[in-house]
Amino acid sequence: METYADLIECEDVLLFANAAITSTGQREFHSTAGDQRLSLDFLHRYIQGNYPDLYAATLALDINDHNAALIIANLLSGAEGDGGLIARRLDRMSPPRVYRLFQRLRGAGVNNRRTRALIRDWLAGRPDLAFDAVKYRTQLKSAVRHAHLRLPGELGDFLFAPFSRARYDTPLLEAWRRAHYDKSALYELPYTVAEGFAARHGISRAVFLERIAPQLTRLERLRLAESAQAGGLDTEADLAAMPLVRLASYVLSLRADVRTRRRAELVGALRAAAARAAGARAGTWGSVAAVLDDSFSSFGSPVKRRRPLAVALACHFLLEALAGDYRGRWLSLRTDPLQARPSGPTPLGQRVIDALEHRPGLLVIVSDGWDNAPPGLAGEVLRVWRRKLDLAGEVGIVHVNPVYDAGQFDVRRLSPMVPTVGIRDAEDLPALVELARFAEGRAGLGDLRAYLEDRAAAR
């Protein structure tokens, strides 16, 4: 039998999970960066203080790297958390984020044995530490000092006395040394390092991009796509391999006429990325309808430009891949998702009515929850649907929200009648629909603990 305290604990942990999935401490459309950081800091302190074991276990969920780094820093400052789970989460984080975490730990004076062991093991597991020494030289040097490590061979000299050797046997380290006086050597270096040398040597941008092309990562090629076209670089193969939301953000950054001209390429890439994300689940979800928010607030903020709209666009293509029968409805009544843009009010209520008209097996609402045309209509529609028209719950309804509401310490909800979960990456949508059963009250604290344990074991 679940006690009242168990229900409160379950709700608190789900509230924190929503925040940890969506918020990155940056400015949003309705709240400043300061509001976001203050609200998020309170939640971390509250959950860690009251539910330390569950706080650590949330590392097994698909929370974003910003919050994962905060959790790991807080756990290492004390004596909590599973060292294996922390190490596995570090392996899933981007190297720059991990190095920033190590610098944060050094600045906070967290230098216990477990911290030093984690830094040592993570560095030992890096596939090419010479690459890190060149690309993240300052951060790697800081981590080595903090963990009291001695790097073997040339790496130690390269980090702390780079010009003490007349030559390095490691090709990448030698290329870095030669690039100081030899223009041709810089094209053997990572793009971000080579860029600085190119400016020092006065190499034109067009020549530099053309010759550095083999060194570019997929993300770098995507970021440089517009200027790369002038340099003769082909980015088509890279698009289909990108994560869905990142690809959607790229598509939305293009002018409308460019999207029209490259329509076949862009739609093909989005569908290929969606099919990859759907995997074996493709076509198994039956009848699915979606209400997709492209109102003006889907612009996000200058630092998270069009992020909510990119999540909606990515979810549209993923749901299309997952469903046997799919209908997507944009708030603007736009029929071409490739031409989506942030504009107009948020008439969620009317679009929910339209989506429910055909009684789909599942309705997914992708929105920041600011229903304002008229205010509150969506919540009333959902209340009447649940209490009057669909008492048996034949239509599953899930609201996924990509924006953290700092004032409410949660993502904004449309109605207590339907579950709301935070979302950051579209690939997490199937897992979030599963997580929604806890928010809906169909599963209790025991089930939630078992779910977290299963996720941790699978990582």
C-alpha positions as CSV (number, residue, x, y, z in Angstrom):
1,M,0.0,0.0,0.0
2,E,1.5,3.4,-1.0
3,T,1.5,5.9,1.8
4,Y,1.0,9.6,1.4
5,A,4.7,10.2,1.9
6,D,5.4,7.7,-0.9
7,L,3.2,9.6,-3.3
8,I,4.9,12.9,-2.4
9,E,8.3,11.3,-3.0
10,C,7.2,10.0,-6.3
11,E,5.9,13.4,-7.4
12,D,9.0,15.2,-6.2
13,V,11.3,12.9,-8.1
14,L,9.2,13.2,-11.3
15,L,9.2,17.0,-10.9
16,F,13.0,16.9,-10.7
17,A,13.3,14.6,-13.7
18,N,11.3,17.0,-15.8
19,A,13.6,19.9,-14.8
20,A,16.8,17.9,-15.3
21,I,15.6,16.8,-18.8
22,T,14.6,20.3,-20.0
23,S,16.5,23.0,-18.2
24,T,20.1,24.0,-19.1
25,G,20.2,27.1,-16.9
26,Q,19.9,29.3,-19.9
27,R,17.4,32.0,-20.9
28,E,14.0,30.8,-22.1
29,F,11.1,32.7,-23.7
30,H,9.3,33.4,-20.4
31,S,12.2,33.4,-17.9
32,T,15.8,34.8,-17.6
33,A,18.9,32.7,-17.2
34,G,19.2,33.9,-13.6
35,D,15.6,32.6,-12.9
36,Q,16.5,29.3,-14.5
37,R,19.7,28.8,-12.6
38,L,18.1,29.8,-9.2
39,S,15.1,27.5,-9.7
40,L,17.3,24.6,-10.8
41,D,19.8,25.0,-7.9
42,F,16.9,24.9,-5.4
43,L,15.6,21.6,-6.9
44,H,19.0,20.0,-6.9
45,R,19.5,20.9,-3.2
46,Y,16.0,19.8,-2.3
47,I,16.1,16.4,-4.0
48,Q,19.6,15.6,-2.9
49,G,18.8,16.6,0.7
50,N,15.5,14.6,1.0
51,Y,16.0,11.7,-1.4
52,P,19.8,11.2,-1.8
53,D,19.5,7.6,-3.3
54,L,16.9,8.7,-5.9
55,Y,18.9,11.8,-6.6
56,A,21.9,9.7,-7.6
57,A,19.7,7.2,-9.5
58,T,18.3,10.0,-11.9
59,L,21.7,9.7,-13.7
60,A,20.2,6.6,-15.3
61,L,17.4,8.7,-16.9
62,D,17.8,10.7,-20.2
63,I,18.6,14.0,-18.4
64,N,20.7,16.5,-20.2
65,D,24.5,16.9,-19.7
66,H,24.2,20.2,-17.8
67,N,22.2,18.6,-15.0
68,A,24.2,15.3,-15.1
69,A,27.3,17.4,-14.5
70,L,25.6,19.2,-11.5
71,I,24.5,15.8,-10.0
72,I,27.9,14.3,-10.4
73,A,29.6,17.3,-8.8
74,N,27.2,17.2,-5.9
75,L,27.7,13.5,-5.4
76,L,31.4,13.7,-5.5
77,S,31.4,16.5,-3.0
78,G,29.8,14.1,-0.5
79,A,29.9,10.3,-0.2
80,E,26.8,9.4,-2.2
81,G,26.1,7.7,-5.5
82,D,27.2,4.6,-7.4
83,G,30.7,5.1,-8.7
84,G,30.0,2.8,-11.6
85,L,26.8,4.7,-12.6
86,I,28.8,8.0,-12.4
87,A,31.6,6.6,-14.6
88,R,29.1,5.3,-17.2
89,R,27.3,8.7,-17.3
90,L,30.7,10.4,-17.8
91,D,31.3,8.1,-20.8
92,R,28.0,9.3,-22.4
93,M,28.9,13.0,-21.9
94,S,30.8,15.1,-24.5
95,P,34.5,15.5,-23.7
96,P,34.2,19.4,-23.4
97,R,31.5,18.9,-20.8
98,V,33.5,16.4,-18.8
99,Y,36.6,18.6,-18.8
100,R,34.4,21.6,-17.6
101,L,33.1,19.3,-14.8
102,F,36.7,18.5,-13.8
103,Q,37.5,22.2,-13.7
104,R,34.4,22.9,-11.6
105,L,35.5,20.2,-9.1
106,R,39.0,21.7,-9.0
107,G,37.6,25.2,-8.4
108,A,35.4,23.8,-5.6
109,G,38.3,22.0,-4.0
110,V,36.7,18.6,-4.4
111,N,39.7,16.3,-4.4
112,N,38.8,13.2,-2.5
113,R,40.1,9.7,-3.5
114,R,37.0,8.8,-5.4
115,T,37.2,12.0,-7.5
116,R,40.8,11.4,-8.4
117,A,40.1,7.8,-9.3
118,L,37.2,8.8,-11.6
119,I,39.4,11.4,-13.4
120,R,42.2,8.8,-13.7
121,D,39.9,6.1,-15.1
122,W,38.1,8.5,-17.5
123,L,41.4,9.7,-18.9
124,A,42.7,6.2,-19.2
125,G,39.6,5.3,-21.2
126,R,40.0,8.1,-23.7
127,P,40.6,6.6,-27.2
128,D,43.3,9.2,-28.1
129,L,44.7,11.2,-25.3
130,A,47.1,12.9,-27.7
131,F,44.1,14.3,-29.5
132,D,42.8,15.6,-26.2
133,A,46.2,17.1,-25.4
134,V,46.0,19.1,-28.6
135,K,42.3,20.1,-28.7
136,Y,41.7,20.5,-24.9
137,R,45.2,21.2,-23.8
138,T,44.4,23.7,-20.9
139,Q,41.5,21.5,-19.6
140,L,43.5,18.3,-19.7
141,K,46.5,20.0,-17.9
142,S,44.1,21.1,-15.2
143,A,42.6,17.6,-14.8
144,V,46.0,16.0,-14.6
145,R,47.2,18.4,-11.9
146,H,44.0,18.0,-9.9
147,A,44.2,14.2,-9.9
148,H,47.9,14.2,-9.2
149,L,48.6,12.2,-12.3
150,R,51.8,11.6,-14.3
151,L,51.2,11.1,-18.0
152,P,53.5,8.6,-19.8
153,G,56.0,9.4,-22.5
154,E,55.7,12.6,-24.5
155,L,52.3,13.7,-23.2
156,G,53.6,15.1,-19.9
157,D,56.3,17.2,-21.8
158,F,53.7,18.4,-24.3
159,L,51.3,19.6,-21.6
160,F,53.8,21.3,-19.3
161,A,56.9,22.1,-21.4
162,P,55.7,21.9,-25.1
163,F,58.9,23.4,-26.6
164,S,61.3,21.4,-24.5
165,R,61.5,18.8,-27.3
166,A,63.0,19.4,-30.7
167,R,60.6,16.7,-32.2
168,Y,57.7,14.5,-31.1
169,D,57.3,10.9,-32.2
170,T,53.4,11.2,-31.9
171,P,52.3,12.6,-35.3
172,L,49.6,14.9,-33.9
173,L,51.9,16.4,-31.3
174,E,54.5,16.9,-33.9
175,A,52.0,18.5,-36.3
176,W,51.1,21.0,-33.5
177,R,54.8,21.9,-33.0
178,R,55.4,22.3,-36.7
179,A,52.2,24.3,-37.3
180,H,53.9,27.3,-35.5
181,Y,56.1,27.8,-38.5
182,D,54.8,25.5,-41.3
183,K,51.5,26.3,-42.9
184,S,51.0,22.8,-44.3
185,A,51.1,21.2,-40.8
186,L,48.0,22.9,-39.5
187,Y,45.8,20.8,-41.9
188,E,46.7,17.8,-39.8
189,L,45.2,19.3,-36.7
190,P,41.6,19.3,-35.4
191,Y,39.5,22.1,-37.0
192,T,39.2,24.3,-33.9
193,V,43.0,24.2,-33.3
194,A,43.9,24.7,-36.9
195,E,41.6,27.7,-37.2
196,G,43.8,29.7,-34.8
197,F,46.9,28.8,-36.7
198,A,45.3,29.7,-40.0
199,A,44.5,33.2,-38.7
200,R,48.0,33.5,-37.4
201,H,49.4,32.6,-40.8
202,G,47.0,34.9,-42.7
203,I,45.3,32.1,-44.7
204,S,42.1,33.0,-46.4
205,R,38.9,31.5,-45.1
206,A,38.0,29.8,-48.5
207,V,41.4,28.1,-48.8
208,F,41.3,27.1,-45.2
209,L,37.9,25.4,-45.4
210,E,38.7,23.6,-48.6
211,R,41.9,22.1,-47.2
212,I,40.7,21.4,-43.7
213,A,37.6,19.5,-44.9
214,P,39.0,16.0,-44.2
215,Q,39.5,16.9,-40.5
216,L,35.9,18.2,-39.9
217,T,33.6,16.3,-37.6
218,R,29.9,15.8,-38.6
219,L,28.8,18.6,-36.3
220,E,31.5,21.0,-37.5
221,R,30.4,20.2,-41.1
222,L,26.8,21.0,-40.2
223,R,27.7,24.3,-38.5
224,L,29.8,25.3,-41.5
225,A,27.2,24.1,-44.0
226,E,26.3,27.5,-45.5
227,S,29.9,28.7,-45.9
228,A,31.0,25.1,-46.8
229,Q,28.8,25.2,-49.9
230,A,30.9,28.2,-51.2
231,G,34.0,26.1,-50.5
232,G,32.7,23.1,-52.5
233,L,32.0,20.9,-49.5
234,D,29.2,18.3,-49.7
235,T,27.3,17.9,-46.5
236,E,24.4,15.7,-47.7
237,A,25.8,12.5,-46.3
238,D,26.3,14.1,-42.9
239,L,22.7,15.3,-42.5
240,A,21.1,11.8,-42.3
241,A,23.6,10.8,-39.6
242,M,22.8,13.7,-37.3
243,P,20.6,13.4,-34.2
244,L,17.0,14.4,-34.9
245,V,16.7,17.6,-32.9
246,R,20.1,18.9,-34.1
247,L,19.1,18.2,-37.6
248,A,15.7,19.9,-37.2
249,S,17.5,22.9,-35.7
250,Y,19.7,23.1,-38.8
251,V,16.7,22.8,-41.1
252,L,14.9,25.6,-39.3
253,S,18.0,27.9,-39.5
254,L,17.7,27.8,-43.3
255,R,15.8,30.5,-45.3
256,A,12.4,29.4,-46.6
257,D,13.6,29.4,-50.2
258,V,16.6,27.3,-49.3
259,R,14.3,24.8,-47.6
260,T,12.1,24.6,-50.7
261,R,15.1,24.2,-53.0
262,R,16.6,21.4,-50.9
263,R,13.3,19.9,-49.9
264,A,14.0,16.3,-51.1
265,E,17.4,16.3,-49.4
266,L,16.1,17.7,-46.1
267,V,13.0,15.6,-45.8
268,G,14.9,12.5,-46.7
269,A,17.5,13.2,-44.0
270,L,14.8,13.9,-41.4
271,R,13.0,10.7,-42.2
272,A,16.2,8.7,-42.2
273,A,17.1,10.1,-38.8
274,A,13.6,9.3,-37.5
275,A,13.7,5.8,-38.8
276,R,17.0,5.2,-37.1
277,A,15.6,6.6,-33.8
278,A,12.4,4.5,-34.1
279,G,14.4,1.3,-34.7
280,A,12.4,-1.9,-34.2
281,R,9.4,0.1,-32.9
282,A,8.8,1.6,-36.3
283,G,5.2,1.3,-37.3
284,T,4.1,-0.4,-34.1
285,W,2.3,2.4,-32.3
286,G,-1.0,2.1,-34.2
287,S,-3.1,5.3,-34.6
288,V,-1.3,8.4,-33.4
289,A,-2.2,12.1,-33.6
290,A,0.0,15.0,-32.6
291,V,-0.6,18.6,-31.7
292,L,2.6,20.6,-32.5
293,D,3.3,24.0,-31.2
294,D,4.7,26.5,-33.7
295,S,3.4,29.6,-31.9
296,F,5.7,32.6,-31.4
297,S,7.0,31.4,-28.1
298,S,8.4,28.3,-29.9
299,F,11.2,30.7,-30.9
300,G,12.8,30.0,-27.5
301,S,15.4,32.6,-26.8
302,P,18.5,34.2,-28.4
303,V,20.7,31.5,-26.7
304,K,18.3,28.6,-27.5
305,R,17.1,29.8,-30.8
306,R,14.1,27.9,-32.1
307,R,14.8,25.0,-29.8
308,P,11.1,24.3,-28.8
309,L,10.1,24.4,-32.5
310,A,13.0,22.1,-33.4
311,V,11.8,19.6,-30.8
312,A,8.3,19.7,-32.3
313,L,9.6,19.2,-35.8
314,A,11.7,16.3,-34.7
315,C,8.8,14.7,-32.8
316,H,6.6,15.1,-35.9
317,F,9.0,13.0,-38.0
318,L,9.6,10.5,-35.2
319,L,5.9,9.9,-34.5
320,E,5.4,9.5,-38.3
321,A,7.9,6.7,-38.2
322,L,6.5,5.1,-35.0
323,A,2.9,5.2,-36.0
324,G,0.9,2.9,-38.3
325,D,-1.5,5.8,-39.0
326,Y,-0.3,9.3,-38.2
327,R,-1.9,12.8,-38.3
328,G,0.1,15.8,-37.2
329,R,-1.6,19.2,-36.6
330,W,0.3,22.4,-36.2
331,L,-1.2,25.3,-34.3
332,S,-0.8,27.6,-37.3
333,L,-2.7,25.1,-39.5
334,R,0.5,24.8,-41.6
335,T,0.5,21.6,-43.7
336,D,4.1,21.6,-44.7
337,P,6.3,20.9,-41.6
338,L,9.4,21.8,-43.5
339,Q,8.2,25.4,-43.6
340,A,7.5,25.7,-39.8
341,R,8.4,29.0,-38.2
342,P,7.5,30.6,-34.8
343,S,4.5,32.8,-35.3
344,G,1.1,33.7,-33.8
345,P,-0.8,32.8,-30.6
346,T,-1.1,29.4,-29.0
347,P,-4.7,28.0,-29.7
348,L,-4.0,24.6,-28.2
349,G,-7.6,23.9,-27.2
350,Q,-9.0,24.0,-30.7
351,R,-6.2,21.8,-32.1
352,V,-6.7,19.3,-29.4
353,I,-10.4,19.1,-30.4
354,D,-9.4,18.6,-34.0
355,A,-6.9,15.8,-33.0
356,L,-9.4,14.0,-30.8
357,E,-12.1,14.0,-33.5
358,H,-10.8,10.8,-35.0
359,R,-10.3,9.1,-31.6
360,P,-6.6,8.1,-32.1
361,G,-5.0,5.4,-29.9
362,L,-2.5,8.0,-28.7
363,L,-2.5,11.8,-28.7
364,V,0.9,13.5,-28.2
365,I,0.9,17.2,-27.5
366,V,4.3,18.9,-28.0
367,S,4.1,22.4,-26.5
368,D,5.5,24.7,-23.9
369,G,2.1,24.7,-22.3
370,W,1.3,28.5,-22.6
371,D,-2.3,28.0,-23.9
372,N,-3.5,31.6,-24.6
373,A,-6.1,31.6,-27.4
374,P,-8.3,31.6,-25.3
375,P,-6.4,31.0,-22.1
376,G,-7.2,27.6,-20.4
377,L,-9.3,26.1,-23.2
378,A,-6.9,23.2,-23.7
379,G,-7.2,22.2,-20.0
380,E,-11.0,22.4,-20.1
381,V,-11.1,20.3,-23.3
382,L,-9.0,17.7,-21.7
383,R,-11.0,17.7,-18.5
384,V,-14.3,17.2,-20.4
385,W,-12.8,14.5,-22.6
386,R,-11.5,12.5,-19.7
387,R,-14.5,12.9,-17.4
388,K,-17.4,12.9,-19.9
389,L,-16.4,11.5,-23.3
390,D,-13.6,8.9,-22.7
391,L,-14.2,7.5,-19.2
392,A,-12.5,4.2,-20.1
393,G,-9.4,6.0,-21.2
394,E,-9.3,4.4,-24.6
395,V,-7.3,7.4,-26.0
396,G,-3.9,7.7,-24.4
397,I,-2.8,11.4,-24.0
398,V,0.7,12.6,-23.2
399,H,1.9,16.2,-23.1
400,V,5.6,16.5,-23.7
401,N,7.1,19.9,-22.9
402,P,10.6,21.1,-24.0
403,V,10.6,24.2,-21.8
404,Y,11.3,24.4,-18.0
405,D,9.1,26.9,-16.1
406,A,11.4,28.4,-13.5
407,G,8.5,29.9,-11.5
408,Q,6.7,26.6,-11.2
409,F,9.8,24.5,-10.6
410,D,8.5,22.2,-13.3
411,V,7.5,22.1,-17.0
412,R,4.2,23.9,-17.5
413,R,1.1,21.5,-17.4
414,L,-2.0,21.8,-19.5
415,S,-4.3,19.8,-17.2
416,P,-4.2,17.5,-14.2
417,M,-6.2,15.1,-16.4
418,V,-3.2,14.2,-18.5
419,P,0.4,13.5,-17.7
420,T,3.1,16.0,-18.6
421,V,6.8,15.1,-19.0
422,G,9.8,17.2,-20.0
423,I,11.6,16.5,-23.3
424,R,14.9,17.6,-24.7
425,D,15.8,15.1,-27.5
426,A,13.2,13.5,-29.7
427,E,14.9,10.2,-29.5
428,D,13.8,10.0,-25.8
429,L,10.1,10.3,-26.7
430,P,9.4,6.5,-26.4
431,A,11.0,6.3,-23.0
432,L,9.1,9.5,-21.9
433,V,5.8,8.1,-22.9
434,E,6.7,5.1,-20.7
435,L,7.7,7.5,-17.9
436,A,4.4,9.3,-18.2
437,R,2.6,6.4,-16.5
438,F,4.2,7.4,-13.2
439,A,3.1,11.0,-13.7
440,E,-0.4,9.8,-14.4
441,G,-0.6,7.9,-11.1
442,R,-0.9,4.4,-12.7
443,A,2.4,3.4,-11.0
444,G,3.7,4.2,-7.6
445,L,7.0,4.7,-5.8
446,G,8.0,1.1,-5.8
447,D,7.5,0.9,-9.6
448,L,9.5,4.1,-10.0
449,R,12.4,2.7,-8.0
450,A,12.4,-0.5,-10.0
451,Y,12.3,1.5,-13.2
452,L,15.3,3.6,-12.2
453,E,17.2,0.4,-11.1
454,D,16.4,-1.2,-14.5
455,R,17.6,1.8,-16.4
456,A,20.8,2.0,-14.3
457,A,21.5,-1.7,-15.0
458,A,21.0,-1.2,-18.7
459,R,23.4,1.7,-18.9
